[in-house]
Amino acid sequence: MSVSDKTALITGAGSKRGIGRATAHTLAAAGWNIAILDLDEASAKDAAHEIEEQHGVRAVGIGCDITDETSVESALAVLAGALPPVGALVNNAGITSPTPFLEVTGEEWDRIFAVNVRGAFNVTRRIAPGMAELGFGRIVFLSSVSAERGGGVFGGVAYSAAKAAELGFTRALARELGPKGVTVNAVAPGLIDTDITGGALEGERKVQLVAGIPVGRNGNVADVADLITYLCREESGYISGATYDVNGGAHIH
């Protein structure tokens, strides 16, 4: 099997400093054609143009609100006519919330779940049948260490609960799709230097956080992107239903 005749779809990969964009570049370097769905259409198109120039693969950036089924259907209709079949899906799009549980509103709770859980469902539900028909697929969910340790760094209860839901989604889907040649895994990053961490990785706060990491540094987007790309290889077909931590040993369990 060659990945050059398949497409890797990454959601939320428009941000220049995000895990999604780094993953798109790493997958492209491995030969995958790249599709990027992002709420910010300009960023999605910019990322696709950058990837085509640097890696010589085909890439398309499409504006899409993954919480809206119609938007997802429209985006995938554009994709179907532009690139080869999707062989890898990285459910990267997500939002966080530090709001304490006693202060969180129902509206905010629903907003966090809408992007992290329902959004992943909306895209996966439409991509998985094609993978099953193809007899090959790699699905990776971006969860978080917050789902495993119960928040405590950046995310509050809503975020931790949503990211934990992704772990259950991963494991159950792996059982269903395994016989069809599709693997499903989750990656749970810890302290990674991206825009989502805001100014938390500066000054004394950074010193305190890094002090609790055995390898002595915070993570970077390449640390996560390399693992995701590994899980998307044909050779990784016996890895499914697993959760991989990328946290420098900060949360060992």
C-alpha positions as a Markdown table, in Angstrom:
| # | Residue | x | y | z |
|---|---|---|---|---|
| 1 | Met | 0.0 | 0.0 | 0.0 |
| 2 | Ser | 1.2 | 3.5 | -0.8 |
| 3 | Val | -0.1 | 6.5 | 1.1 |
| 4 | Ser | 0.5 | 8.7 | -2.0 |
| 5 | Asp | -2.9 | 7.6 | -3.4 |
| 6 | Lys | -4.7 | 8.4 | -0.1 |
| 7 | Thr | -5.6 | 11.5 | 1.9 |
| 8 | Ala | -5.0 | 12.3 | 5.5 |
| 9 | Leu | -7.8 | 14.6 | 6.9 |
| 10 | Ile | -6.9 | 16.7 | 9.9 |
| 11 | Thr | -9.5 | 18.9 | 11.6 |
| 12 | Gly | -8.6 | 22.2 | 13.3 |
| 13 | Ala | -5.2 | 22.3 | 11.6 |
| 14 | Gly | -5.2 | 26.0 | 10.6 |
| 15 | Ser | -3.4 | 27.4 | 13.6 |
| 16 | Lys | 0.3 | 28.1 | 12.8 |
| 17 | Arg | 1.5 | 26.9 | 16.2 |
| 18 | Gly | -1.0 | 24.1 | 16.7 |
| 19 | Ile | -0.6 | 20.3 | 16.9 |
| 20 | Gly | -2.9 | 19.9 | 13.9 |
| 21 | Arg | -0.8 | 22.0 | 11.5 |
| 22 | Ala | 2.4 | 20.2 | 12.6 |
| 23 | Thr | 0.7 | 16.9 | 12.1 |
| 24 | Ala | -0.4 | 17.9 | 8.6 |
| 25 | His | 3.2 | 18.7 | 7.7 |
| 26 | Thr | 4.5 | 15.5 | 9.2 |
| 27 | Leu | 2.0 | 13.3 | 7.4 |
| 28 | Ala | 2.7 | 15.2 | 4.2 |
| 29 | Ala | 6.4 | 14.5 | 4.6 |
| 30 | Ala | 5.5 | 10.8 | 4.9 |
| 31 | Gly | 3.7 | 11.0 | 1.5 |
| 32 | Trp | 0.1 | 11.6 | 2.4 |
| 33 | Asn | -2.1 | 14.0 | 0.5 |
| 34 | Ile | -3.6 | 16.4 | 3.0 |
| 35 | Ala | -7.1 | 17.8 | 3.7 |
| 36 | Ile | -7.5 | 20.4 | 6.4 |
| 37 | Leu | -10.9 | 21.4 | 7.8 |
| 38 | Asp | -10.9 | 24.5 | 10.0 |
| 39 | Leu | -13.4 | 27.0 | 11.2 |
| 40 | Asp | -11.0 | 29.7 | 9.9 |
| 41 | Glu | -11.1 | 29.1 | 6.1 |
| 42 | Ala | -8.3 | 31.5 | 5.4 |
| 43 | Ser | -6.0 | 29.6 | 7.8 |
| 44 | Ala | -7.0 | 26.3 | 6.3 |
| 45 | Lys | -6.2 | 27.4 | 2.8 |
| 46 | Asp | -2.9 | 29.0 | 4.0 |
| 47 | Ala | -1.8 | 25.8 | 5.6 |
| 48 | Ala | -2.7 | 23.7 | 2.5 |
| 49 | His | -0.7 | 26.1 | 0.3 |
| 50 | Glu | 2.2 | 25.9 | 2.7 |
| 51 | Ile | 2.1 | 22.1 | 2.7 |
| 52 | Glu | 1.9 | 21.8 | -1.1 |
| 53 | Glu | 4.9 | 24.1 | -1.5 |
| 54 | Gln | 7.1 | 22.4 | 1.1 |
| 55 | His | 6.2 | 18.7 | 0.5 |
| 56 | Gly | 5.1 | 18.4 | -3.1 |
| 57 | Val | 1.8 | 16.6 | -2.2 |
| 58 | Arg | -1.7 | 17.6 | -3.0 |
| 59 | Ala | -3.4 | 19.6 | -0.2 |
| 60 | Val | -6.8 | 21.3 | 0.2 |
| 61 | Gly | -7.9 | 23.6 | 2.9 |
| 62 | Ile | -11.7 | 24.0 | 3.5 |
| 63 | Gly | -13.6 | 26.2 | 5.9 |
| 64 | Cys | -15.8 | 24.0 | 8.1 |
| 65 | Asp | -17.8 | 24.2 | 11.4 |
| 66 | Ile | -17.5 | 20.6 | 12.5 |
| 67 | Thr | -20.3 | 21.1 | 15.0 |
| 68 | Asp | -22.7 | 21.7 | 12.1 |
| 69 | Glu | -23.7 | 18.6 | 10.1 |
| 70 | Thr | -24.5 | 20.6 | 7.0 |
| 71 | Ser | -21.2 | 22.3 | 7.1 |
| 72 | Val | -19.4 | 19.0 | 7.4 |
| 73 | Glu | -21.3 | 17.5 | 4.5 |
| 74 | Ser | -20.6 | 20.5 | 2.3 |
| 75 | Ala | -16.9 | 20.4 | 3.2 |
| 76 | Leu | -16.6 | 16.7 | 2.5 |
| 77 | Ala | -18.4 | 17.1 | -0.8 |
| 78 | Val | -15.7 | 19.6 | -1.9 |
| 79 | Leu | -13.0 | 17.2 | -0.7 |
| 80 | Ala | -14.5 | 14.2 | -2.6 |
| 81 | Gly | -13.8 | 15.9 | -5.9 |
| 82 | Ala | -10.4 | 17.3 | -5.1 |
| 83 | Leu | -8.3 | 14.6 | -3.5 |
| 84 | Pro | -8.0 | 10.7 | -3.3 |
| 85 | Pro | -10.0 | 8.8 | -0.7 |
| 86 | Val | -9.4 | 9.5 | 3.0 |
| 87 | Gly | -7.2 | 6.8 | 4.5 |
| 88 | Ala | -6.4 | 8.7 | 7.8 |
| 89 | Leu | -8.5 | 10.9 | 10.0 |
| 90 | Val | -7.1 | 13.0 | 12.8 |
| 91 | Asn | -9.8 | 14.4 | 15.0 |
| 92 | Asn | -7.7 | 17.3 | 16.3 |
| 93 | Ala | -10.1 | 20.2 | 16.5 |
| 94 | Gly | -10.9 | 21.1 | 20.1 |
| 95 | Ile | -11.5 | 23.9 | 22.6 |
| 96 | Thr | -10.7 | 24.1 | 26.3 |
| 97 | Ser | -12.3 | 25.7 | 29.3 |
| 98 | Pro | -10.7 | 26.4 | 32.7 |
| 99 | Thr | -14.1 | 27.3 | 34.3 |
| 100 | Pro | -14.5 | 25.5 | 37.7 |
| 101 | Phe | -17.5 | 23.2 | 37.9 |
| 102 | Leu | -19.4 | 25.3 | 40.4 |
| 103 | Glu | -19.3 | 28.2 | 38.0 |
| 104 | Val | -19.8 | 26.4 | 34.6 |
| 105 | Thr | -23.1 | 27.0 | 32.8 |
| 106 | Gly | -25.0 | 24.5 | 30.8 |
| 107 | Glu | -24.3 | 26.6 | 27.7 |
| 108 | Glu | -20.6 | 26.4 | 28.2 |
| 109 | Trp | -20.7 | 22.7 | 28.9 |
| 110 | Asp | -22.6 | 22.1 | 25.7 |
| 111 | Arg | -20.2 | 24.3 | 23.7 |
| 112 | Ile | -17.2 | 22.3 | 24.9 |
| 113 | Phe | -18.9 | 19.0 | 24.1 |
| 114 | Ala | -20.1 | 20.3 | 20.8 |
| 115 | Val | -16.6 | 20.8 | 19.4 |
| 116 | Asn | -14.6 | 18.0 | 21.2 |
| 117 | Val | -17.2 | 15.2 | 21.0 |
| 118 | Arg | -20.1 | 16.0 | 18.6 |
| 119 | Gly | -17.7 | 17.5 | 16.1 |
| 120 | Ala | -15.5 | 14.4 | 16.1 |
| 121 | Phe | -18.7 | 12.3 | 15.7 |
| 122 | Asn | -19.9 | 14.5 | 12.8 |
| 123 | Val | -16.7 | 14.0 | 10.8 |
| 124 | Thr | -15.9 | 10.4 | 11.8 |
| 125 | Arg | -19.5 | 9.2 | 11.0 |
| 126 | Arg | -19.1 | 10.4 | 7.4 |
| 127 | Ile | -15.5 | 9.3 | 6.9 |
| 128 | Ala | -15.6 | 5.8 | 8.5 |
| 129 | Pro | -17.9 | 4.1 | 5.9 |
| 130 | Gly | -15.4 | 5.0 | 3.1 |
| 131 | Met | -12.5 | 3.5 | 5.1 |
| 132 | Ala | -14.5 | 0.3 | 5.8 |
| 133 | Glu | -15.2 | 0.0 | 2.1 |
| 134 | Leu | -11.6 | 0.7 | 1.2 |
| 135 | Gly | -10.5 | -2.0 | 3.7 |
| 136 | Phe | -8.0 | 0.4 | 5.3 |
| 137 | Gly | -8.2 | 3.3 | 7.7 |
| 138 | Arg | -6.4 | 5.0 | 10.5 |
| 139 | Ile | -8.4 | 7.2 | 12.9 |
| 140 | Val | -6.7 | 9.2 | 15.7 |
| 141 | Phe | -8.4 | 11.2 | 18.4 |
| 142 | Leu | -6.6 | 14.0 | 20.2 |
| 143 | Ser | -7.6 | 13.6 | 23.8 |
| 144 | Ser | -5.7 | 15.1 | 26.7 |
| 145 | Val | -3.8 | 14.2 | 29.9 |
| 146 | Ser | -6.7 | 16.1 | 31.6 |
| 147 | Ala | -9.0 | 13.2 | 30.7 |
| 148 | Glu | -6.7 | 10.8 | 32.6 |
| 149 | Arg | -5.6 | 12.8 | 35.6 |
| 150 | Gly | -8.8 | 14.8 | 36.0 |
| 151 | Gly | -7.8 | 18.2 | 34.8 |
| 152 | Gly | -5.7 | 20.3 | 37.1 |
| 153 | Val | -3.5 | 22.2 | 34.7 |
| 154 | Phe | -5.4 | 24.2 | 32.1 |
| 155 | Gly | -8.8 | 22.4 | 31.6 |
| 156 | Gly | -11.7 | 22.3 | 34.0 |
| 157 | Val | -14.3 | 19.6 | 34.5 |
| 158 | Ala | -16.1 | 20.3 | 31.2 |
| 159 | Tyr | -12.9 | 19.9 | 29.2 |
| 160 | Ser | -11.8 | 16.8 | 31.1 |
| 161 | Ala | -15.1 | 15.2 | 30.7 |
| 162 | Ala | -15.2 | 15.8 | 26.9 |
| 163 | Lys | -11.7 | 14.5 | 26.5 |
| 164 | Ala | -12.6 | 11.4 | 28.5 |
| 165 | Ala | -15.6 | 10.9 | 26.2 |
| 166 | Glu | -13.2 | 10.8 | 23.3 |
| 167 | Leu | -11.3 | 7.9 | 25.0 |
| 168 | Gly | -14.5 | 5.9 | 25.2 |
| 169 | Phe | -15.3 | 6.8 | 21.6 |
| 170 | Thr | -11.9 | 5.6 | 20.6 |
| 171 | Arg | -12.1 | 2.2 | 22.4 |
| 172 | Ala | -15.6 | 1.3 | 21.3 |
| 173 | Leu | -15.0 | 2.3 | 17.7 |
| 174 | Ala | -11.8 | 0.3 | 17.6 |
| 175 | Arg | -13.8 | -2.8 | 18.4 |
| 176 | Glu | -16.4 | -2.1 | 15.7 |
| 177 | Leu | -14.0 | -1.1 | 12.9 |
| 178 | Gly | -11.1 | -3.4 | 13.5 |
| 179 | Pro | -12.5 | -6.3 | 11.4 |
| 180 | Lys | -12.8 | -3.8 | 8.5 |
| 181 | Gly | -9.1 | -2.9 | 8.4 |
| 182 | Val | -9.6 | 0.3 | 10.3 |
| 183 | Thr | -7.6 | 1.1 | 13.5 |
| 184 | Val | -8.7 | 3.7 | 16.0 |
| 185 | Asn | -6.3 | 5.2 | 18.6 |
| 186 | Ala | -6.1 | 8.2 | 20.9 |
| 187 | Val | -3.2 | 10.5 | 21.8 |
| 188 | Ala | -3.3 | 12.3 | 25.1 |
| 189 | Pro | -0.8 | 15.2 | 25.1 |
| 190 | Gly | 0.4 | 16.8 | 28.3 |
| 191 | Leu | 2.0 | 20.2 | 28.5 |
| 192 | Ile | 2.6 | 21.2 | 24.9 |
| 193 | Asp | 3.7 | 24.6 | 23.8 |
| 194 | Thr | 0.8 | 25.8 | 21.5 |
| 195 | Asp | -1.5 | 28.7 | 21.3 |
| 196 | Ile | -4.1 | 26.9 | 23.5 |
| 197 | Thr | -1.7 | 27.2 | 26.5 |
| 198 | Gly | -1.8 | 31.0 | 26.1 |
| 199 | Gly | 0.7 | 32.7 | 28.4 |
| 200 | Ala | 0.9 | 29.9 | 30.9 |
| 201 | Leu | 4.3 | 28.7 | 29.6 |
| 202 | Glu | 6.1 | 31.8 | 30.7 |
| 203 | Gly | 8.1 | 33.0 | 33.7 |
| 204 | Glu | 7.7 | 31.4 | 37.1 |
| 205 | Arg | 4.6 | 29.5 | 36.0 |
| 206 | Lys | 6.6 | 27.7 | 33.4 |
| 207 | Val | 9.3 | 26.9 | 35.8 |
| 208 | Gln | 6.8 | 25.3 | 38.2 |
| 209 | Leu | 5.1 | 23.2 | 35.5 |
| 210 | Val | 8.3 | 22.0 | 34.0 |
| 211 | Ala | 9.7 | 21.0 | 37.4 |
| 212 | Gly | 7.1 | 18.3 | 37.5 |
| 213 | Ile | 8.1 | 16.8 | 34.2 |
| 214 | Pro | 10.8 | 14.0 | 34.4 |
| 215 | Val | 12.4 | 14.8 | 31.0 |
| 216 | Gly | 12.9 | 18.4 | 32.1 |
| 217 | Arg | 11.0 | 20.3 | 29.4 |
| 218 | Asn | 7.6 | 21.1 | 28.1 |
| 219 | Gly | 6.5 | 19.3 | 24.9 |
| 220 | Asn | 6.4 | 20.7 | 21.4 |
| 221 | Val | 4.0 | 20.1 | 18.5 |
| 222 | Ala | 6.5 | 17.8 | 16.7 |
| 223 | Asp | 6.5 | 15.4 | 19.7 |
| 224 | Val | 2.8 | 14.8 | 19.2 |
| 225 | Ala | 2.8 | 15.0 | 15.4 |
| 226 | Asp | 5.4 | 12.3 | 15.1 |
| 227 | Leu | 3.4 | 9.9 | 17.2 |
| 228 | Ile | 0.2 | 10.5 | 15.2 |
| 229 | Thr | 2.0 | 9.9 | 12.0 |
| 230 | Tyr | 3.4 | 6.6 | 13.3 |
| 231 | Leu | -0.1 | 5.5 | 14.2 |
| 232 | Cys | -1.3 | 6.3 | 10.7 |
| 233 | Arg | 1.3 | 4.0 | 9.0 |
| 234 | Glu | 0.2 | 0.8 | 7.3 |
| 235 | Glu | 2.7 | -1.0 | 9.5 |
| 236 | Ser | 0.9 | 0.1 | 12.6 |
| 237 | Gly | -2.1 | -2.0 | 11.8 |
| 238 | Tyr | -1.9 | -4.1 | 15.0 |
| 239 | Ile | -2.2 | -1.1 | 17.2 |
| 240 | Ser | -5.8 | -0.2 | 18.0 |
| 241 | Gly | -8.0 | 0.9 | 20.9 |
| 242 | Ala | -4.9 | 2.3 | 22.6 |
| 243 | Thr | -4.2 | 5.6 | 24.3 |
| 244 | Tyr | -0.7 | 7.1 | 24.0 |
| 245 | Asp | 0.5 | 9.7 | 26.5 |
| 246 | Val | 2.8 | 12.4 | 25.3 |
| 247 | Asn | 3.7 | 14.2 | 28.5 |
| 248 | Gly | 7.4 | 13.7 | 29.3 |
| 249 | Gly | 6.5 | 11.3 | 32.2 |
| 250 | Ala | 4.5 | 14.0 | 34.0 |
| 251 | His | 1.6 | 11.6 | 34.4 |
| 252 | Ile | 2.7 | 8.0 | 34.8 |
| 253 | His | 0.0 | 5.5 | 35.4 |
